């Protein structure tokens, strides 16, 4: 997927959540991540994370569930933003 479209997809998925709480949380996170200057692999990880359903994502971000392989660094970065 083209880089610009990937960023738009991330922003779209973050703003169209089933729960308002997750929309607010992801909005805060994405405002603090520099998506424009991220590498393609890191953008892929962000896209993978925002593609998860709200319940799984919430459990991962609040530490009730382990993040999928390859997403721990991103999840730790997000936890620092929302702390």
C-alpha positions in Angstrom: 0.0 0.0 0.0 1.3 3.5 -0.8 2.7 5.3 2.2 0.3 8.2 2.0 -2.7 5.9 1.8 -1.4 3.8 4.7 -1.3 6.9 6.9 -4.9 7.9 5.8 -6.0 4.3 6.6 -4.5 4.5 10.1 -6.2 7.8 10.8 -9.5 6.5 9.5 -9.4 3.3 11.5 -8.4 5.3 14.6 -11.3 7.6 14.3 -14.0 5.0 13.5 -14.0 2.9 16.6 -16.8 1.0 18.2 -16.1 2.7 21.5 -15.7 6.4 22.1 -13.1 5.8 24.7 -10.9 4.0 22.1 -11.4 6.9 19.6 -10.2 9.4 22.2 -7.3 7.3 23.2 -6.1 6.6 19.7 -6.5 10.2 18.7 -4.2 11.2 21.6 -1.7 8.6 20.6 -1.6 9.4 16.9 -1.2 13.1 17.7 2.0 12.2 19.6 3.4 9.8 17.0 5.1 11.2 14.0 3.5 9.1 11.3 4.8 11.2 8.5 8.4 10.4 9.5 8.0 6.8 10.5 9.5 4.0 8.4 7.3 1.7 6.4 7.8 -1.2 8.8 6.7 0.9 11.8 3.7 2.2 9.9 2.8 -1.4 9.2 2.9 -2.1 12.9 0.7 0.9 13.7 -1.8 -0.2 11.0 -1.8 -3.7 12.4 -2.5 -2.3 15.9 -5.3 0.0 14.9 -6.9 -2.8 12.8 -7.5 -4.8 16.0 -11.0 -4.9 17.6 -11.5 -2.5 20.5 -11.7 -5.2 23.2 -8.4 -6.8 22.2 -6.7 -3.4 21.7 -7.9 -2.2 25.1 -6.7 -5.3 26.8 -3.3 -5.0 25.2 -2.9 -1.3 26.0 -4.0 -1.7 29.6 -1.7 -4.7 30.1 -4.4 -7.4 30.5 -3.1 -9.2 27.4 0.3 -9.6 25.8 0.8 -7.7 22.5 1.2 -9.8 19.3 4.7 -10.6 18.2 6.6 -7.6 16.9 4.3 -5.0 18.5 5.7 -4.8 22.0 7.9 -1.7 21.3 5.0 0.1 19.7 2.7 -0.8 22.6 5.3 0.4 25.1 5.6 3.7 23.3 1.8 4.1 23.3 1.6 3.3 27.0 4.1 6.1 27.7 1.9 8.5 25.7 -1.3 7.6 27.5 0.3 7.4 31.0 
